[in-house]
């Protein structure tokens, strides 16, 4: 019972935090359809993607407790659902949370890490160019730790962008 309370407290606290972060990011995004620099657009789109992954991931990570093999079993069941129904709902995400929690939380980390360096100049620097950097060696092994690490990096990047925007006005 105490584990359930601990998980629920973690969920409520972090759900609240990701909502605050969503609001902070929303305030930074240029409004209207006027011209925006390509890099600025890509960075904001990346950060919205990270935010969505963490927003969805917090609901799945709070009670995830898998054994080896469970995520792969859920990945196969998830894929079967995609093939058979051609649709996935949040209820499906919860049903297959041993895989989907990993997917959303780790996808956020992959976006924060950025694209590999391009020698052809085809890749534009994106959210990985904003400090702090996402460092794989610092990435925790447990799902809640990974969620918290990714959220901390996202929040710091948004705060950094906000400070930069304030100094330019």
N, C-alpha and C positions, 0 to 999 in steps of 0.2 A: 504494500500500500504506500509506503514512504517513497519507493522508487517511482510510482505513478505520480505522486505529488511533486517530486523533484522534476520529473519530465514535463509535467504540466506547467510548473513555474518557469522552467527554461523556455518552453514554448511561448507563454504569455509575455515574458520579458523580451525575448528576441523578436517575436512578432511585432511588438510595439516599437522596438528599435529599427526594424527594417521599414516600417511605415514612416517613421521620422526621417530615415535616410531617403526614402522615396520622395518625400516632400522637399527635402533639401535639394535633391537632384532636379526635381521638377522646376524649382525656382531658378536654377542655373541655365536651363535649356532656353535658347532664344525662341521667342514666340512669333508667330506670323510666318508667312511664306517668303520672306525676303531672302536676299542672297546671304549665304553662310559659307565660310571657308570649308573646303572638303574635309580637312583634318578635324576641325571643330565638330562637324556633323558626325563623322565616324566615331570620334571619342564619345560624344553624347549617346550615340546609338549603342556603342559597346557597353557603356555604363548602365543604360536602361536594360540591356540584356543581362548583365550581371545582377542588377537589382531584381529582375523577374525571376532569375534562377534562385536567388536567395529567398525571395518572398515565397515562392512555391516550395523550395527546399526546406524551409523552417517547419512547415506543417508535416513534412515527411520524416525529417531527421529526429524530431523530438522523441519518438518512441521506437526508432529503428534499433533492432538488437539481433543482428543476423549471425548465423553460424557460417563457416566456410561452405560454399556451394549455394546458399540461399540466394544471394544476388544473381547468380547465373540462372538458377531455376526461375526466378521472377523475370529476368531479362527474356528468357525463352517464352514464358507465358505472356509477357507484354507484347512481344513480337507476334505471337500467334493471334492476340487480340487485334493488333493493327491489321494483320492479313485478313482475318475473318470479318471484322466489322468496319474497317477503314475509318476508325474513329477512336479517340482516347479522351476520357473525361478526367476530372480531378478524382472522382471515385476510383477510376482505374489506377491513377497514380498512387492512391492510398493502398489499393489492393496489392500492388506490385512494389511497395515502398522499399523493399530490400534492395531493389535495383534503382528505382526512380530517385530515391533520396541521394544515392551516390551520383547519379547522372546530373541532377540539378546542381548539387553543391560543387561537384568537381568541374562541371561545365563553367560555373562562375570563375573558378580558379584558372581554367584554361583561357578564358577571355582576358582575365586580369594579367596573365603571363604574357599574352600577345602572340603575334605571328612570328615565325622564325625570321631572322634578318634576311632581306632579299638582296642578292648581289646584282639583280637586274633593275632595281629601282621601281619595281612594280608595286611594292607594298608601301603604303603610307603609314607613318608612325601613328599609333592609336593610343588607347588608354594606358598601354604599358610605358608610354613616355612620361607619364605623370608620376611623381613620387607620392608615396613610397612604392618601391618595386615589390612584386610578388616573387617570393623566393621558395623554390621547391624544397630546399633543405629545411625550411621552417614550417612546412606543411604538416600539421598533426595527423596521426594515423586514425583517430576516431572521428566519426561523422560530425558530432557536435563541435569538436575542436576545429575541424575543417571549416564548418559553417562560420564559426566565430572569427577565424583567421581571415576568411574571404570578406566577411562583413567589415572587419577592422580596416582592411586594405581599401575596400570600396569607400567607406566613410572618410578615410584620410585623403583619398584622391579627390572626393567631392569637396571636402573642406579646403584642400589646397587650391582647387579651381575657384572656389568662392573667394578665397583670400586674393588670388591673382586678379579676379574680376574687380574686386574692390579697389585694388591698388591702381588699376588702369582707368578708374573713373575719377 
